[in-house]
Each structure stands twice: as structure tokens, then as C-alpha cells.
Amino acid sequence: MNSDVLIIGAGVIGLCIARELHKKGFRRIEIVERGKAGQEASFAAAGMLAPNAETDKIDDFYHFCSESNGLYPGFAAELLEETGIDIELDRSGTLFLAFSEKDAAVLRNRFNWQRDAGLRVEHLTAAETLGLEPFISTDVCESLFFADDWQVENRKLLAALLKYTQLNGIEIQEHTEIQRICLEDGKITGAESASNKFLADLTILATGAWTSLIKLGEAAMPIIVKPIRGQMIGFHPHERLFQRVIYSPRGYIVPRADGRILTGATVEDAGFDKSVTEDGVGKLREAALEIAPCLGDFEISDRWTGLRPFAAEGLPILGEIPNAGNLFVATAHYRNGILLAPLTAKIIAARIAEGKVSEYLKIFHPQRFRGVEQLSQLL
Ligand SMILES: Cc1cc2nc3c(=O)[nH]c(=O)nc-3n(C[C@H](O)[C@H](O)[C@H](O)COP(=O)(O)OP(=O)(O)OC[C@H]3O[C@@H](n4cnc5c(N)ncnc54)[C@H](O)[C@@H]3O)c2cc1C
């Protein structure tokens, strides 16, 4: 098949771009996925939509996160209408707890500058915090409340995006690993696996942590993305104990609508090793019990890992390889790919369908890698 658009990678980024392009009228879209669709980082994630709780400055990346967050209510409503799947967007806000004077100093600093910058943040006493979440530790000293930091059930988001592809004739070829982007006479013609060639007018790399393993013609991929492992554990009390996402400086808990509580996450440079380790699980359990000692009454019901795609400065890589004209990259969303998926898809699709170049494409462009600059001169 000769597609209009070939998307490599069926994570949240590839799937969202496929949907957005389809909504803009593209009809021959093919996705190629090395494993099963939607089973890597996007499946492992905690689903927090948190532009504010972890930020220490207002910069382009903050605006990108915040703007994408603002798309979520409409995005969730559209997906429900299109697929019948509720992605459980929960807008109850996020708490960030302090358990010591040292923790509190960091929180107060964040509160002061965020308040001065006009962000929605509240400083709560221990009593106010316990009033909101009675099952957390009574050792809490104070907290910040971020009303604009939400969560979504990322596995349902993936299910909704996959249903969209099924309903709209977007083909996904699973268990097919792309090895090379095909380059003929200075033009990208598609991509190839060990046994197949996928011809397309336009190719998009949405390959997450694995992006640098793919060859570009005979050359190495000039974009450096590395995997950063995140381990997670889960508890499953039979009733819902917490109402909102709760952070401490050492971890977080995310309560799902069905009662599950996710705890995350380690940040480890372990190559492509996706093992769960005793050490990782121990640290996560400790962080969870600091936030809520009552979790010690429950067995760990689940444990898993995912590989976050990380590039220089922790910033995404978005846009076209210059002069190729028909090769785009959308990767390296690192810790915020669920949050950033809707806006990433919109700006990539607007660039492809209408030639609109969003400011964010100018900021997060792939040319910031020297090799891309050199490659584009050859094309
Ligand atoms: C533990 C953990 C917690 C996280 N929590 C959050 C959170 O709370 N909020 C948030 O916003 N983000 C979070 N993230 C980050 C988020 O999960 C990622 O940024 C996001 O999922 C990246 O999406 P992706 O589609 O680029 O990558 P992936 O979901 O990894 O998808 C990439 C896909 O490309 C496929 N692929 C790769 N190479 C090839 C190839 N050669 N041929 C074919 N297919 C290929 C892979 O198999 C994979 O399916 C978390 C991540 C982890 C690991």
C-alpha cells in the first residue's frame, strides 16, 4: 500500500497525530508498530496532567504544557462522542505535601513566585490539607493546591484512540519494527522493516525512546533520544480513599476512579532494560507510605515499568527535518507525553495539512541537533 501518511509508533503521540490528520481529511494513514499498539510508555504512565506542580519557571515549555492541558476538556468530550470511551478526565486538582521544614521551604518558594506570576496556586495549612484528604499522613506540615493540575486514565485514552483508528479505517500494522527510513535521490519515500517496505508521501517518527535506533538512509539517526526508566507500583483498596493526585518531594500517588492507587515513579538511566527491581519497588512503597501510612495495610497489587523518551534539556523534538519536506518527528516528550499529546497532534497536523508553523515548532525543532543540520544540507 502507498499511504499518504506513514506514522511509525503507536503510542499516545502517534495515535493522536493519526486522529488529528484524519479529522483534517487525510484518508490513507498507516501506522507501523514494533510491538502491540499502545503498550509502551503511554501505557505505563500515571496520567497526570500537571503543568504547575513541578515547574520552577515560566518558559516556552511551561506555556506548551499549560496550553495542552487546556485542550483536555474538549479532547475528552470529543473522544467520548467519537468512540463512546470516557477517558476519565478528573479535574479535582493536585496537592503537593511538605513533611519537613526543608520540604516546606521549597513549597513556599514555589508558592511565592507562582502567586506573583498569576498562576492558580493555594497555600494550605496541615488542617486544611487533612480536611481535603483525610486518609493522608497526619505528619503533613503544609501543602500547595494546584487547581489546574488534573489527571486522565491514560490506558482509557489509548483505548479511545485505538477505537478511533478502528472506526475510521486507519490501519495499524503491529509486530513490525521499522529499521530504516528510506531515502532515494534526496527524498524520503517511506520506511522499511526487515521484510517489508512501506511507501508513503509523508513519514512521521513517533517512536518515543527508540527513535535513535532507526537509520536514516545509510546514516545513523541524527536525533539523540534516550530511554529513562520509570517504575510504578499499584495498590487496590476496595473503596476510593483519595480524591486527587497527591505529591510529596519523594513521589506521588494517583487515585483512579475504580479505587486503584498508582504510585510513581523512579527516574533511572538503565538503557532499554524494562525490569522492575526490588530496590525500585521498595523506594516507591516508602514514598507512598510517607504520603499515606494507611497504604501499608494493602498488598502491592501491581508493578510495571515504562521507558520515557528523553532528549537534550528534557525538551520535546517536534517538526520536520529541513529540506526533506516529508519527514516529521514528534518525540522526546519525556515526563509529559500524556499531557502534551493533544497540542503536539494539533500543531503537527496543522503544519502538514495547512502549512501553519506554530511558534512551538520553531522552539522545539529538530535542527537543534547538529547532525540534523548537516543532514539537511545533503538533502
Ligand atoms: C512511569 C512513567 C510515568 C509517567 N507519567 C506521566 C504522567 O503522569 N503524565 C504525562 O504526561 N506523562 C507521563 N509519562 C511520560 C509519557 O508516558 C511519555 O512521555 C509518552 O507516553 C510518550 O509517548 P510516545 O507515544 O512518544 O511513546 P510510547 O508510548 O513509548 O510509544 C512509542 C511507540 O513507538 C514504537 N516504536 C518504537 N520504535 C519503533 C520502530 N522502529 N518501529 C515501529 N514501532 C516503533 C514503540 O513500540 C512504542 O509503542 C510517564 C512515563 C513513565 C514511564
The ligand as an SDF file (V2000), in Angstrom:
LIG
                    3D

 53 58  0  0  0  0  0  0  0  0999 V2000
    6.4310    5.5430   34.7750 C   0  0  0  0  0  0  0  0  0  0  0  0
    6.0310    6.6700   33.8900 C   0  0  0  0  0  0  0  0  0  0  0  0
    5.1340    7.6240   34.3600 C   0  0  0  0  0  0  0  0  0  0  0  0
    4.7470    8.6810   33.5380 C   0  0  0  0  0  0  0  0  0  0  0  0
    3.8040    9.5520   33.9850 N   0  0  0  0  0  0  0  0  0  0  0  0
    3.3690   10.5460   33.1610 C   0  0  0  0  0  0  0  0  0  0  0  0
    2.3460   11.4190   33.5900 C   0  0  0  0  0  0  0  0  0  0  0  0
    1.8300   11.3020   34.7160 O   0  0  0  0  0  0  0  0  0  0  0  0
    1.9350   12.4050   32.7500 N   0  0  0  0  0  0  0  0  0  0  0  0
    2.4890   12.5650   31.4950 C   0  0  0  0  0  0  0  0  0  0  0  0
    2.0810   13.4940   30.7790 O   0  0  0  0  0  0  0  0  0  0  0  0
    3.4570   11.7370   31.0560 N   0  0  0  0  0  0  0  0  0  0  0  0
    3.9070   10.7490   31.8550 C   0  0  0  0  0  0  0  0  0  0  0  0
    4.8990    9.9010   31.4460 N   0  0  0  0  0  0  0  0  0  0  0  0
    5.5570   10.1710   30.1530 C   0  0  0  0  0  0  0  0  0  0  0  0
    4.7270    9.6390   28.9930 C   0  0  0  0  0  0  0  0  0  0  0  0
    4.3230    8.3340   29.2570 O   0  0  0  0  0  0  0  0  0  0  0  0
    5.5490    9.6750   27.7090 C   0  0  0  0  0  0  0  0  0  0  0  0
    6.1200   10.9590   27.5220 O   0  0  0  0  0  0  0  0  0  0  0  0
    4.6540    9.3450   26.4990 C   0  0  0  0  0  0  0  0  0  0  0  0
    3.9600    8.1600   26.7110 O   0  0  0  0  0  0  0  0  0  0  0  0
    5.4580    9.2660   25.2160 C   0  0  0  0  0  0  0  0  0  0  0  0
    4.5860    8.8510   24.1980 O   0  0  0  0  0  0  0  0  0  0  0  0
    5.1400    8.2270   22.8630 P   0  0  0  0  0  0  0  0  0  0  0  0
    3.9770    7.9010   22.0160 O   0  0  0  0  0  0  0  0  0  0  0  0
    6.1950    9.1310   22.3160 O   0  0  0  0  0  0  0  0  0  0  0  0
    5.9480    6.9370   23.3590 O   0  0  0  0  0  0  0  0  0  0  0  0
    5.4820    5.4170   23.5420 P   0  0  0  0  0  0  0  0  0  0  0  0
    4.2060    5.2990   24.2550 O   0  0  0  0  0  0  0  0  0  0  0  0
    6.6480    4.6900   24.1140 O   0  0  0  0  0  0  0  0  0  0  0  0
    5.2140    4.9730   22.0700 O   0  0  0  0  0  0  0  0  0  0  0  0
    6.2360    4.8530   21.0940 C   0  0  0  0  0  0  0  0  0  0  0  0
    5.8690    3.6480   20.2610 C   0  0  0  0  0  0  0  0  0  0  0  0
    6.7480    3.5750   19.1500 O   0  0  0  0  0  0  0  0  0  0  0  0
    7.0080    2.1870   18.9180 C   0  0  0  0  0  0  0  0  0  0  0  0
    8.2450    2.0680   18.1520 N   0  0  0  0  0  0  0  0  0  0  0  0
    9.4680    2.4890   18.5770 C   0  0  0  0  0  0  0  0  0  0  0  0
   10.3800    2.2000   17.6230 N   0  0  0  0  0  0  0  0  0  0  0  0
    9.7300    1.6100   16.6030 C   0  0  0  0  0  0  0  0  0  0  0  0
   10.1370    1.0830   15.3530 C   0  0  0  0  0  0  0  0  0  0  0  0
   11.4200    1.0940   14.9690 N   0  0  0  0  0  0  0  0  0  0  0  0
    9.2050    0.5440   14.5370 N   0  0  0  0  0  0  0  0  0  0  0  0
    7.9040    0.5160   14.9230 C   0  0  0  0  0  0  0  0  0  0  0  0
    7.4640    0.9840   16.1050 N   0  0  0  0  0  0  0  0  0  0  0  0
    8.3590    1.5390   16.9410 C   0  0  0  0  0  0  0  0  0  0  0  0
    7.1110    1.6100   20.3230 C   0  0  0  0  0  0  0  0  0  0  0  0
    6.9560    0.2130   20.3320 O   0  0  0  0  0  0  0  0  0  0  0  0
    6.0080    2.3560   21.0400 C   0  0  0  0  0  0  0  0  0  0  0  0
    4.7870    1.6570   21.0240 O   0  0  0  0  0  0  0  0  0  0  0  0
    5.2890    8.8090   32.2210 C   0  0  0  0  0  0  0  0  0  0  0  0
    6.1790    7.8500   31.7520 C   0  0  0  0  0  0  0  0  0  0  0  0
    6.5390    6.7820   32.5630 C   0  0  0  0  0  0  0  0  0  0  0  0
    7.4680    5.7380   32.0200 C   0  0  0  0  0  0  0  0  0  0  0  0
  1  2  1  0
  2  3  1  0
  2 52  2  0
  3  4  2  0
  4  5  1  0
  4 50  1  0
  5  6  2  0
  6  7  1  0
  6 13  1  0
  7  8  2  0
  7  9  1  0
  9 10  1  0
 10 11  2  0
 10 12  1  0
 12 13  2  0
 13 14  1  0
 14 15  1  0
 14 50  1  0
 15 16  1  0
 16 17  1  0
 16 18  1  0
 18 19  1  0
 18 20  1  0
 20 21  1  0
 20 22  1  0
 22 23  1  0
 23 24  1  0
 24 25  2  0
 24 26  1  0
 24 27  1  0
 27 28  1  0
 28 29  2  0
 28 30  1  0
 28 31  1  0
 31 32  1  0
 32 33  1  0
 33 34  1  0
 33 48  1  0
 34 35  1  0
 35 36  1  0
 35 46  1  0
 36 37  1  0
 36 45  1  0
 37 38  2  0
 38 39  1  0
 39 40  1  0
 39 45  2  0
 40 41  1  0
 40 42  2  0
 42 43  1  0
 43 44  2  0
 44 45  1  0
 46 47  1  0
 46 48  1  0
 48 49  1  0
 50 51  2  0
 51 52  1  0
 52 53  1  0
M  END
$$$$
